[in-house]
Amino acid sequence: MRPIKTLKKLDATVRVPGSKSYTQRALIIASLAEGESLLRGALISDDTSHLTEALRSLGAVILVDSTDITVTGTGGIIQNPGKKLFLGNNGTALRFLTTLVSLSASEITLDGNDRLRKRPLQPLLDALQGMGATCRSKEGNGCPPVTIQGGGLPGGRAIFTDAHSSQYISSLLISAPYAREDMVVELRGSTASLPYIDMTTGVMHHFGVDVIKKKTDEYIVQARQKYAGREYSIESDVSSASYFFLAAAICKGKVRVLNINPDTPQGDIGLLKIMEQLGCRVLRGPDWVEVTGDTMHTGGYRFDMAHMPDMVPTLAILSAFRPGRTVISNVSHLRLKESDRIAALVTELNRTGIDAQEREDGLVINGGTPHGARIETYDDHRVAMSFAVAGLAVEGMEIKDETCVSKSFPNFWEELERLYT
């Protein structure tokens, strides 16, 4: 249990770790590459540790030195790990490795903890099976444990209709250069978290593979390409930075976050426009962002968060302190994250005295004056960090299971302490 001290004044400068999304993409691509890669500024966390161990088991040589990671790649030749690969609750690793292990000549099983076993994978399994790969969910529910029969990735066309995770698409694209035939991935309807696909293709390009994009709904990767080892600098994580932007907003203070690219492809940077819309002042430098809080605008607002779902907990706390009604929509896929994040946020906001209700695809928050409470985190790092920041503005906030932040931001509590100095 971690009690949170309130802040009387806030004027601080902080740093946040490397992007989890970029780190995981770079780790996998470097592991597929020929030669040696150096990843600078990587995130070292529970998620990346699970992925690193899995990639080592598949034949990559990975050395970690502080936040620098040296990877000697496999050249696309994936060895038999001789064991089931355990991924904890790393949903990104699960989805990306599902396609990658099909490159092996062996049958490989991917598994994780109880929560990962509830995270869906069926649309990706269907796509792989449609190409001729053999893969199955052991329980027949489209969730882990999943077994993939190796023998190579056939390639061909995959169609996704209203995909609730862009990770299915990224998974196919990342391994597509090693397919026997060209791969075409077509998107129909809506696709959640769409900016993350551009993030994937950007990392692929850096390591020497280009993705042809036709219009906005079709991606083509030519077969028999190879990634080449590269040095790659990983951007700081905008998701992690958002908690300090939030602190400035609700404490009516000022926080500058260093090593943030204001023009990043990370979709979560869009939160800054929302904060400006609600009354915050945002300054953008070449490699920093500064947020200053002020009296927030009242009235009703609606935000479609489909392309930045990880910002929903941050926005939910911001909305709790803003007089007025906030509707957060188009994020039904949040029920499939580390927790049922919609239900968790509503339950804990109610616990702080804020009127919040679930909707099928989001939540409604009637803001006001929250009070302190003992917050359940549901082993969800984003629930823990967002409510911890709320405790800077109201007395009596306590966070259960504080260690769950190690999934994405192991030194979160140390950086939070910097706000008091």
Long-range contacts (C-beta under 8 A, 24 or more apart in sequence): 1-374, 1-398, 1-399, 1-400, 1-402, 2-388, 2-398, 2-399, 2-402, 2-413, 3-391, 3-397, 3-398, 4-388, 4-391, 4-392, 4-397, 4-398, 4-399, 5-391, 5-392, 5-420, 6-391, 6-392, 6-393, 6-394, 6-395, 7-247, 7-251, 7-253, 7-392, 7-393, 7-419, 7-420, 9-253, 10-247, 10-248, 10-251, 10-252, 10-253, 10-254, 10-255, 10-392, 10-419, 11-253, 11-254, 11-255, 12-244, 12-253, 12-254, 12-255, 12-256, 12-418, 12-419, 12-421, 13-255, 13-256, 13-257, 13-258, 13-418, 14-244, 14-255, 14-256, 14-257, 14-258, 14-415, 14-418, 14-419, 15-236, 15-257, 15-258, 15-259, 15-415, 16-236, 16-237, 16-240, 16-241, 16-244, 16-257, 16-259, 16-260, 16-409, 16-415, 17-43, 17-44, 17-45, 17-67, 17-236, 17-237, 17-240, 17-409, 17-410, 17-411, 18-42, 18-43, 18-67, 18-234, 18-235, 18-236, 18-237, 19-43, 19-234, 19-235, 19-236, 19-237, 19-238, 19-239, 19-266, 20-45, 20-47, 20-48, 20-92, 20-237, 20-239, 20-408, 21-92, 21-196, 21-199, 21-237, 21-266, 22-199, 22-203, 22-234, 22-235, 22-266, 23-48, 23-234, 24-48, 24-51, 24-92, 24-93, 24-96, 25-96, 25-170, 25-174, 25-199, 25-200, 25-203, 26-203, 26-232, 26-234, 27-51, 27-52, 27-55, 27-62, 27-69, 27-71, 28-55, 28-96, 28-97, 28-100, 28-174, 29-174, 29-203, 29-204, 29-207, 29-227, 30-60, 30-71, 30-73, 30-207, 30-227, 30-229, 30-230, 30-232, 31-55, 31-58, 31-59, 31-60, 31-62, 31-71, 31-73, 31-74, 32-73, 32-74, 32-75, 32-76, 32-100, 32-174, 32-175, 32-177, 32-178, 32-227, 33-71, 33-73, 33-75, 33-207, 33-208, 33-226, 33-227, 33-228, 33-229, 33-230, 34-73, 34-75, 34-226, 34-227, 34-228, 34-229, 35-72, 35-73, 35-228, 35-229, 36-70, 36-71, 36-72, 36-73, 36-229, 37-70, 37-71, 37-72, 37-73, 37-207, 37-229, 37-230, 37-231, 37-232, 38-68, 38-69, 38-70, 38-71, 38-231, 38-232, 39-68, 39-69, 39-70, 39-71, 39-232, 39-234, 40-67, 40-68, 40-231, 40-232, 40-233, 40-234, 41-67, 41-68, 41-233, 41-234, 41-235, 41-236, 41-259, 42-67, 42-68, 42-69, 42-234, 43-67, 43-234, 43-237, 43-408, 44-410, 45-406, 45-407, 45-408, 45-409, 45-410, 46-88, 46-90, 46-406, 46-407, 46-408, 46-410, 47-88, 47-89, 47-90, 47-92, 47-93, 47-407, 47-408, 50-86, 50-87, 50-88, 50-90, 50-93, 51-87, 51-90, 51-92, 51-93, 51-97, 54-81, 54-85, 54-86, 54-87, 54-93, 54-97, 57-81, 57-82, 57-83, 57-85, 58-85, 58-100, 58-101, 58-104, 71-229, 72-229, 73-227, 73-229, 75-226, 76-103, 76-177, 76-178, 76-226, 76-227, 77-103, 78-103, 78-104, 78-150, 79-104, 79-106, 80-104, 80-105, 80-106, 80-108, 81-106, 81-108, 84-109, 84-110, 84-111, 84-145, 85-109, 85-110, 85-111, 86-111, 86-112, 87-111, 87-112, 87-116, 87-144, 88-112, 88-113, 88-116, 89-113, 89-115, 89-116, 89-338, 89-379, 89-407, 90-116, 91-116, 91-119, 91-167, 91-337, 91-338, 92-167, 94-119, 94-121, 94-144, 94-146, 95-121, 95-124, 95-165, 95-167, 95-168, 95-170, 95-171, 96-167, 96-170, 96-171, 96-174, 98-124, 98-125, 98-128, 98-135, 98-146, 98-148, 98-171, 99-124, 99-128, 99-153, 99-171, 99-172, 99-174, 99-175, 100-171, 100-174, 100-175, 101-148, 101-150, 102-128, 102-133, 102-135, 102-148, 102-149, 102-150, 102-151, 102-152, 102-153, 102-175, 103-150, 103-152, 103-153, 103-175, 103-178, 104-150, 105-150, 105-151, 106-150, 107-147, 107-148, 107-149, 107-150, 108-147, 108-148, 108-150, 109-138, 109-145, 109-146, 109-147, 109-148, 110-144, 110-145, 110-146, 110-147, 110-148, 111-144, 111-145, 111-146, 112-144, 115-338, 115-339, 115-379, 116-144, 117-143, 117-144, 117-145, 118-143, 118-336, 119-143, 119-144, 119-336, 120-164, 120-165, 120-336, 121-146, 123-160, 123-163, 123-164, 123-165, 123-168, 124-168, 124-171, 124-172, 127-158, 127-159, 127-160, 127-168, 127-172, 128-153, 128-172, 130-156, 130-157, 130-158, 131-155, 131-156, 131-157, 131-158, 131-183, 132-156, 152-179, 152-180, 153-178, 153-179, 153-180, 154-179, 154-180, 154-181, 155-179, 155-180, 155-181, 155-182, 155-183, 155-223, 156-181, 156-183, 156-184, 157-183, 157-184, 157-185, 157-186, 158-183, 158-184, 158-185, 158-186, 159-186, 159-188, 160-185, 160-186, 160-187, 160-188, 160-191, 161-188, 161-189, 162-188, 162-189, 162-190, 162-191, 163-187, 163-189, 163-190, 163-191, 163-192, 164-192, 164-332, 164-333, 164-336, 165-192, 165-193, 165-333, 165-336, 166-191, 166-192, 166-193, 166-194, 166-196, 166-197, 167-193, 167-196, 169-197, 169-200, 169-219, 170-196, 170-197, 170-200, 173-197, 173-200, 173-201, 173-204, 173-211, 173-219, 173-221, 174-200, 174-204, 176-221, 176-223, 177-204, 177-209, 177-221, 177-222, 177-223, 177-224, 177-225, 177-226, 177-227, 178-223, 178-226, 179-221, 179-223, 180-223, 181-223, 182-220, 182-221, 182-222, 182-223, 183-220, 183-221, 183-223, 184-218, 184-219, 184-220, 185-218, 185-219, 185-220, 185-221, 186-217, 186-218, 187-216, 187-217, 187-218, 188-217, 190-306, 192-306, 192-307, 192-309, 192-333, 193-267, 193-306, 193-307, 193-308, 193-309, 193-333, 194-267, 194-306, 194-307, 195-265, 195-266, 195-267, 195-307, 195-308, 196-267, 198-265, 199-265, 199-266, 202-265, 203-232, 206-230, 206-232, 207-232, 235-259, 235-260, 235-261, 235-264, 235-266, 236-260, 236-261, 237-266, 237-408, 237-409, 238-264, 238-266, 238-268, 238-269, 238-271, 239-266, 239-268, 239-310, 239-311, 239-382, 239-408, 240-408, 240-409, 240-412, 241-289, 242-268, 242-271, 242-311, 242-314, 243-314, 243-385, 243-386, 243-388, 243-389, 243-412, 244-291, 244-389, 244-415, 244-419, 245-271, 245-272, 245-275, 245-280, 245-289, 245-291, 245-314, 246-314, 246-317, 246-318, 246-386, 246-389, 247-389, 247-392, 247-419, 248-280, 248-291, 248-292, 248-293, 249-275, 249-278, 249-280, 249-291, 249-293, 249-296, 249-318, 249-321, 250-293, 250-317, 250-318, 250-321, 250-389, 250-390, 250-392, 250-393, 251-293, 251-392, 251-393, 252-293, 252-294, 252-295, 253-292, 253-293, 254-290, 254-291, 254-292, 254-293, 255-290, 255-291, 255-419, 256-288, 256-289, 256-290, 257-288, 257-289, 257-290, 258-287, 258-288, 259-287, 259-288, 260-287, 260-288, 260-289, 261-287, 262-289, 267-307, 267-308, 268-308, 268-310, 268-311, 270-307, 270-308, 270-311, 271-308, 271-311, 271-314, 271-315, 274-303, 274-315, 275-318, 277-301, 278-318, 278-322, 296-321, 296-322, 296-323, 297-322, 297-324, 298-322, 298-323, 298-324, 299-324, 299-325, 300-324, 300-325, 300-326, 300-327, 301-325, 301-326, 301-327, 302-326, 302-327, 302-329, 303-327, 303-328, 303-329, 304-329, 304-330, 305-329, 305-330, 305-331, 305-362, 306-330, 306-331, 309-333, 309-334, 309-337, 310-382, 312-341, 312-345, 312-362, 313-341, 313-345, 313-382, 313-383, 313-385, 313-386, 314-382, 314-386, 316-345, 316-349, 316-356, 316-363, 316-365, 316-386, 317-386, 317-387, 317-389, 317-390, 319-365, 319-367, 320-349, 320-352, 320-354, 320-356, 320-365, 320-367, 320-368, 320-370, 320-390, 321-367, 321-369, 321-370, 321-390, 321-393, 322-367, 323-367, 323-368, 324-366, 324-367, 325-364, 325-365, 325-366, 325-367, 326-364, 326-365, 326-367, 327-359, 327-362, 327-363, 327-364, 328-362, 328-363, 328-364, 328-365, 329-359, 329-361, 329-362, 330-361, 330-362, 331-361, 331-362, 332-360, 332-361, 332-362, 334-362, 337-380, 337-382, 338-378, 338-379, 338-380, 338-381, 338-382, 338-407, 339-378, 339-379, 339-380, 339-383, 340-378, 341-380, 341-382, 341-383, 344-376, 344-378, 344-380, 344-383, 345-383, 347-376, 348-373, 348-375, 348-376, 348-383, 348-387, 351-375, 351-376, 352-387, 352-390, 352-394, 352-397, 369-394, 370-394, 371-396, 372-396, 372-397, 372-398, 373-397, 373-398, 374-398, 374-400, 375-399, 375-400, 376-400, 377-401, 377-402, 377-404, 379-404, 380-404, 381-405, 381-406, 381-407, 381-408, 381-409, 382-408, 385-409, 385-412, 388-412, 388-416, 389-416, 392-419
